[in-house]
Amino acid sequence: MSRIELDDHDRRAVEYARRLLRENEPEARPVDEEAAKAWQVDRIGKLLATADILFRVIDGGES
């Protein structure tokens, strides 16, 4: 497995992506049905943002 050298900007981006993933843990799901729907939409957005961040780090900042 190869490793990617990360500069400070990339490290911050990866840490932010990790934080987004932690916020998406299933046990964080609200019990209230209406709140759960909003949480699910937010969760999908955060997961897509996480993937985008990590792809940018891997690609060296290219979009």
C-alpha positions in Angstrom: 0.0 0.0 0.0 1.4 3.4 -0.9 1.2 6.4 1.3 0.4 9.9 0.1 2.5 12.7 1.5 0.2 15.3 3.0 1.0 19.0 3.5 -0.6 21.0 6.3 -3.6 21.9 4.1 -4.2 18.2 3.1 -3.9 17.1 6.8 -6.5 19.7 7.8 -8.8 18.5 5.0 -8.4 14.8 6.0 -9.1 15.7 9.7 -12.2 17.5 8.6 -13.3 14.5 6.5 -12.8 12.3 9.6 -14.9 14.6 11.7 -17.7 14.5 9.1 -17.5 10.7 9.1 -17.7 10.6 12.9 -20.8 12.8 12.8 -22.4 10.2 10.5 -22.3 7.3 12.9 -25.7 5.5 13.0 -26.1 5.9 16.7 -26.2 9.7 16.2 -29.6 9.2 14.4 -32.4 11.1 16.2 -35.4 9.1 17.5 -38.0 11.6 16.3 -39.1 10.7 12.7 -39.1 14.3 11.3 -35.7 15.0 12.8 -34.4 11.6 11.5 -35.4 12.5 7.9 -33.5 15.8 8.2 -30.5 14.0 9.7 -30.5 11.5 6.9 -30.4 14.2 4.2 -27.6 16.0 6.1 -25.8 12.6 6.5 -25.8 12.0 2.7 -24.5 15.5 2.1 -21.7 15.1 4.6 -20.7 11.7 3.1 -20.6 13.2 -0.4 -18.5 16.1 1.0 -16.2 13.6 2.6 -15.7 11.7 -0.6 -15.0 15.0 -2.5 -12.5 16.1 0.1 -10.6 12.8 0.0 -10.6 12.7 -3.8 -9.1 16.2 -3.9 -6.4 15.2 -1.5 -5.6 12.1 -3.5 -5.6 14.0 -6.8 -3.4 16.7 -5.4 -6.0 19.4 -5.3 -7.4 18.9 -8.8 -11.2 18.9 -9.2 
